[in-house]
Structure formats: C-alpha cells, structure tokens
C-alpha cells in the first residue's frame, strides 16, 4: 500500500476480496488486486447511488468517498482500518439494508467497541484500528509508513521497521464555513420536503466558493440527490453551455431524449423543454443544480434560470450559483440586474470572506496531517496571505517545496524562517511558482491545457500533442493527483483546471508567439471534429486569439448569426461588433458578403433597440448594392420599413415595405412576400386602416396555405382568427384562435400559441363573456411573467383594467391600470400607456376621487398631444377617460370638448374604440339631460355595434336609449358601466351587494344606493327586483349597506325607507 501511494495512486476500492494471500515456500505473501479504480483520481468518487454499487463496496468506503468528495491516500487507510476491524471482530463495523444506510453510518456513527466480544485484543492494536477509522482524514495515520511505525513489532517485517516515515502534503480539510454548511444542509431538507430553494455564493477569487459548493454536492449525494454541475466560461463559450455540461452527467437516456435540439430557435420552447426535463428528473429524486461562475454565463442561460424561477408551478430543487467578483473586476450590469431581479429576491446570499487567523492555522495544519502549526509560523502565514484560503494552500505548498517547512527523520514537520522574497503579494505569482516546480513535460501539458480556455477532452489534447498518448495520459493522471486538474463527465473523460486562477497564471505568462500557435493548433483540430458545426464559438475564439483573421471572421460571423437566430441578442452584438472591428482590413470576400453581414448586424441592433444605428448600417449596405441584386435590395428595404414602423414613421415605413413587396413578387420569393405582407398588415392595423390590413392579411394567408406544411397550417389558423377579429366577426375569431392555440401547442410553436392566446381576451370581452376574458387574461399574464416579456404583461393588465371598469369594480380597475403603467414604464415601448392612464382616470372619477382622476387625466392628455398616425386606434378611449375625469371635477365644457374629440379623431376610420366612445359620450349627455345630443350619439353607437356584431355593447346601448326616451332623471343617474345584463339571480345581486360595500370612499351614499337599485329598475320589472330583495338576499340589504358607511342608524332606516318607497311606487301589483 505504501508503494501504491508512493506512485501517486489511490486504490479507492480496498476490501478483503481485493487482497490475495498466498502461502509460499518463503512464507506468506499478500498482493493487492484490482487497481481498476486507482487511475480515476477526480473530484467525485464512485457514488453509492450509481447503478451496480454493492453493499460490500459501501462497507469499506471512507466517509469522504461516500460523500463524493476528493479522496487521497488516507481514504485507503480508512478502508484498511475496516478490514483490520473485521479481522478482529468477524464482521465489518457497519452494515445495512442498502448502500446509503451503510455509508451514512460511516459518516455519522462510531464503530461498535472492539471489546464487546469475548476476545483478547491488545490495547495498542485496538487504538491503531480506531485511529484508522477516524471520521476526519487528518485524525488518521497520515501515511502507510506512519502506520507501520505504530504497529507492534511482531507484526512488522525487519526491512519495514527501518523504512522512513514520509508524509505527503495533502489536500486541505474543509474549514471555516460551518455556519454556511448548516444553512445549505437545511436547504437540502427543504428540497426533500418539496420546496424550491436558491443560494448565491459570492466572493473574490480564491475565497473558497467552489470548495463550499463541492461540500454541498457531497452532502447532497449521500442523501440520494441528483447533482448537476456546470460553469460559465470566461471567454464566452456555447449558448446554454453550462446547462449542456450539467445535464450531460445524467445517464437516463429516455429522459435526456427530451432535451431541446441544438438547432431549435424558439427560445421559450427551448427553455420549456429544459424545464420539463428538470421536472421529470425531479420526480425520480431530489436535485441540486449547481452553476459556477455565473458572471460568465451567456444571456440565455440567465434567462432560463429566471424562466424556471417564474414558473407558477415551481420545481422543488436547489439552485446553487457561485459568482466571482473583486474590486478590480466588477460585475457586469447584466449580472447585477439578474442578482437583484424579482425572481432572485428570495435567494439566500452568502458572501464569503477570508478566513480568520485561527482557521488559517487549521487549514495549513490539515495539509501536513497535523492538528496545528507553530504560533509564530501562523502569524507570519496569516500576515502574508490575508487569510485567503487559496493563497494559504499555495503558500504552504511553496514553503514545503522550498524546504522551509520540512520533515525530520521521525516524520514531524519543522517550520523554518520565511524568506522575504518567497511569498509574493500576487497569488498568481505564487501559483506560477508551483507550476515551475513541475517537470518540463508536465509544464508543457499545462501550457496546452490552459489554451483550451475551459475544459477539454483527452482526444482533443492528444490531437494537438502529437506525442505518446499513454505517456500523456499518465501525465494527466499525475496532474490530477497534484490537484491541478480535475476530471468530470459520466466517464470522467473531460479535464479542466481545479482553479481558474491557476489556468490564468499560466496563460498570461505564455510567450505571445507560443500562445498564438497553440490557439491555431487547437482551432485546426476542432475543425476536424464531427461536431465542429456546434463549436463555432470555440472556433471563433481560438482563431481570433491566433490572429488568423479570415477564419476568425468566418466563425465569429457564424457564432453571431447563431446567437441572432436563438434570440441571444447581446451575445450576437458582441460577435458582430468584433467582426466590425476587422472590416477596415477588407475581410469580406465580396460586396454581397459585406451586405449580408451589414443586414444581419442591423437585425441585431434593431433587436437591441439601437434603431438609428441599424438604419445607418442599412444605408451602408445600399451603397454597396450591385444593380443586378434585387433580392438584396428587397431585403434591405423590408428591414428599413420595419425599423421605421417601430419609430412610428408610418408613411416612410409603408413606402419601403411596398417597394420590398413588389420586388419579392417579381423575384417570386414566397418567403419574402409573406414577410412583407405581414409587416404591411400590422402597419395598417395599428394605424386604424382595418380594411387595408384585412386585404394584406388575406393575401398573406393565401401564400402560407400554398406552402402546405403542418407548421403553416397553425399560422394560417391564427391569421384567419386575426382577420375575423379585425372584421369584428368575434365568434369566428374565437374558433380560429382556439384552434391556433391547440395546434401550436401540439407542434411546439410556443411563440405562436401565446400570440393567439393573447388575442382571446379581447374576443371574449366583445362577446360579453367577461369571466372568460378575465380567466384567459390572467393565464396570459402568467405566461408573459414566466417569459419575462414585460410588454405582453403590461397589455394584459390593461385588459384587466378594462374588464374591471366594465363590471363597475372601480377600485380594482384603478389597481390594474396602475400595475399596467408600472410595467410600461419599465420598457421603451409605451404605445398603449396612455390608454392605461385613461382607465386610471375613469376609475378614480367613478370612485369620486377627483384629484387623483385629474392627475391621471393630465398624463393621458400628454399622450394625446404626442400621438402621431401610428397608434390613433386608442385615442377615442383616451379622450373619453379625460372627459370622465373632467366631468367629475365639474369642468363640463372641457369634458364635452374631450368627448367630441374622441368621436372626431376616428370618424373616418371608425372601429370598435370609436363606437365605444360614442356610447360613453351618449352617457355623458344623458346624465346632463341633454337628450338630443345623447340620443344622436347613442343611435350612432347602436348602428356601429350592429355592423360589428357586438351584441353585448348593443344591449348596453339599447338600455341607455330607453332611458333617453323617459322623463329627465337626476344628474347622478346610474352609469352604464354598472348595468348588469342577463338573468337576475342571487349571485348577480350579491355581486352588487359586495360592490356597494367595497366602495366605501363614495361621498354620497344615496347616489351609491340609488345607482345600484336604479340600474336594476332600468333593466328589470320592479316586482322582480323586490322579490329578489325579499327572498334571495341578506336581510336588510339597504340598511346594512348604509351602516357599512358609518351613518347613524336613524339615517339608515330613513334612507332605506325612502328607497323602498320609490321602488314600490314603480312596481306593478303582484
């Protein structure tokens, strides 16, 4: 065993069946067998939960090996202790029904006392076995040689008695983070109980973030967790790279078949696939997903994490993230926003600090197999390192290598004086000194390894090494044993540096020429691999570092285009900007190639909100256009049209789009024609030109139908629904949109499904199905929140405000409007925010809060003054909201002007909002007994609603028309927004009762109750109302409602009497 350890190996599976005992003529010989595991010196050992693990293996497994932690030669000594215990007692110290129960006993329980059985065991031997079975490696014998020194002389051969004790510098113990581990262990229990937990471990480089995460994973493994681990890459790497690495560790092929295809471009479909795989894995066992170095994660991985955390049905797992920061390397704005996002608000944040003096002593002593170090040495070590864990570890190694700390003949460590120049203030320098102490060939291997930027496979390293592969494999094993490299993956076939700082220390000191040559060799090797198409990011980075300009431009453009297609716009922008920096050197193969780049670059800038820069690039592209490339001209024109439409420059946008459409037709480019038709349809729709929009949409539908693919069938269904909606055929629109939702879900068209679902609340609203409209809006809000798309969320909160207004629930309407406004203010696109202002103004006015109503009306007025031709469809209702607020304030003339503007601004194009404005204007005049004007507006709205088949609003209009033909009523007559339609029922009456109790800020109680009863009387015969009051509602409804507003009892009785008297006067005898 001492020989095995001297070779840098650890057996890792020492048990009786692996020890062969032979009787020869020379005596008894023993041989250790089965060294198959010894070459795998990596972070996570053979897990007790792996398929094929046996109870026998677990019975001889050390605590650290059972936890899945790094093991060294002292793990073998523990296994030897188990074997000696079994030789003395007849059975191993621990046994159980399954491997987990056995290993838990190794970790937590003391072995049964050896003297429990009736055998005579020498006290010295008993103490030797117990020391070998110590839970902590530092408490055992620190080497096989030290064990031989402790054995009774009759058990040791003469030649072994003379063997020197030699202790190795071993991996340090985990110290100083007990409080953090206590919190993390509690989180594991929470996850087992079905809760979702998040933790962010942050700190400066070398402070121990990775070691803490490693201990967490070890603890999780022994509790049968599935541990998934990935990391961000400093140079960028693949999109979703950290997730791919993490899920690569899962062996269950049927589940992993659900992972998204690398070519899939619908990012929310991809994220949903990732999430569903995570949930299916969670059904089998609890999960820890650990992603290190999130400061280097790509934007889509960060978005995925937020997507998971926003899921309305949270997956109960532990998300552990580590983040590196320092004063010299502040976090990017993107990472800062992620850490402080709402989704991460409930995360536990652990900011690690350097170790205190006492803990530094424990850390250093554990590397030498000691309990402590001399106080003067500790003082100096703490002063030189500042307590940074990595610095302490590397300082001890440096001191041992320099013979400042050395062993005497008895194996005890002696500390000498620290040379002033031995320890640098720069941890990078200390790390590099350790590298220079290695052999020349090992240093060369590490030079190759550091240029890979992140992890690498043996095959790829061998391809650029061009030497003996077995010798290379041995050297890699040696470097793993030294703790410089680690391996991971199902077969532990991939390597990476144990410390990123170590990689950087080597890389930064490489000669420039050598660094470039190594990058070129690795890039050339990557090009020859089968999956080169998926490695464009790595190829781009290697050839850029190699200053191979042509290949760097090629792969950087491909990486940028891939990012653009996957909607990773910030990553795409970074790639295209890099190419742009090289364009001065004429890197493009032709003008056409340059135009293609400029168009893609403009798309990236447009999606990043940099519209003017995008237009400048498209102007550059036009200047390069050859006369015969009409296809490129159409492409440029269509992009210019889209950008101008976003900038609300309607005429310019339409001019470009029409020219592009004509070119696509001439070229018979069906895809281009469809795209241009869709853009024109949208442009006409939002500017109120609905008939033109319908023409474009129908032509677009014809083109899609001609393609005949399943995906296009779903798109055609959606477009048919949109046409029906614009034509106000709401029943037809409902059927088409519901079919679109179903078909899109089956085909995985997540974006299209949500688009159709987003239109349905509007359809249900106009059909008068307010409950269904509300239910779908709430569902859509949840979907938008999950995807983090604030604009969709803002629009649906606006719809919810509309619904609440219609129900007469003004407090709720105001709340929804304010939430909608908050969401709009978070984003650049605020085209509908003025409608939200108008809803807020209307709701506040209906509640009698004049001051608040006027404040919101003033904000809505600002939007009216700024409105151009693009979004005039919402203007009628914006004006109406202003009018309602002004009327409540008694500014009747201004209110009248606002209502008339609401009608005039859309008199030519009309539409649903215009018709509703006519209805609200009719109400305004009706409340003021101006019957002629009221009737004119109501008749016009009735005609409009009849033409648009809007039966719900038609019925409302008819009620008001009936009122306009009656004798004048009080100015405070009921608003139509509170009129219920349908069968009078207990539920409907209770709703009114609840409403009356909620509106406690209403100043005039009589108005409130008069409005409630009056509305009923305008719709239903009086006898039906009184029967409902007497038979179906809470006793003394009117009295209760008045008392709820803290009026005197006499007043309540009197008021209720007056109201009932008025009611009885109108009813027919029954």
Buried (B, 14 or more C-beta within 10 A) or exposed (E): BBEBBBEBBBBBBBBBEBBEEEEEEEEEEEEBEBEEBBBBBBBBBBBBBEEEBEBBBBBBBBBBBBBBBBBBBBBBBBBBBBBBBBEBBEEBBBEBEBBBBBBBBBBEEEBEEBEEEEEEEEEEBBEBBBBBBBBEBBBBBBBBBBBBBBBEEEEBEEEBEEBEBBBBBBBBBBBBBEEBBEEBBEBBEBBBEEEBBBBBBBBBBBBBBBBBBBBBBBBBBBBBBBBBBBBBBBBBBBBBBBBBBBBBBBEEEEBBEEBBEBEEEBBBBBBBBBBBBBBBBBEEEBBBBBBBBBBBBBBBBBBBBBBBBBBEEEBBBBBBBBBBBEEEEEBEEEBEEBBEBEBBEEBBEBEBEBBEEEBBBBBBBBBBBBEEBEEEBBEBBBEBBEBBBBBBBBBBBBBBBBEBBEBEEEBEBEBEEBEEEBBBEEBBBBBBBBBEEBEEEBEBBBBBBBBBBBBBBBEBBBBBBEEEBEEBBEBBBBBBBBBBBBBBBEEBEBBBBBBBBBBBBBBEBBEEEEBBBBBBBBBBBBBEBEEBEBBBBBBBBBBBBBEBEEBBBBBBBBBBBBBBBBBBBBBBBBBBBBBEEBBEEEBBEEBBBBBBBBBBBBBBBBBBEBBEBBBBBBEBBBEBBEEEBBBBBBBBBBBBBBBBBBBBBBEBBBBBBBBBBBBBBEBEBBEBBBBBBBBBBBBBBBBBBBEBBBBBBBBBBEBBBEBEEEBBBBBBBBBBBBBBBBBBBBEBBBBBBBBBBBBBBEBBBBBBBBBBBBBBBBBBBBBBBBEBBBBBBEBBBBBBBBBBBBBBBBBBBBBBBBBBBBBBBBBBBBBBBBBBBEBBEEBEEBBBBBBBBBBBBBBBBBBBBBEBBBBBBEBBBEBBEEBEEBBBBBBBBBBBBBBBBBBBBEBEEBBBBBBBBBBBBBEEBBBBBBBBBBBBBBBBBBBBBBBEBBBBBBBBBBBBBEEBBBBBBBBBBEBBBEBBEEEEBEEBBBBBBBBBEEEBEEEBBBBBBEBBEBBEEBEEBBBBBBBBBBBBBBBBBBBBBBBBBEEBBEEBBBBBBBBBBEBEEEEBBEBBEBBBEBBEEEBEEE
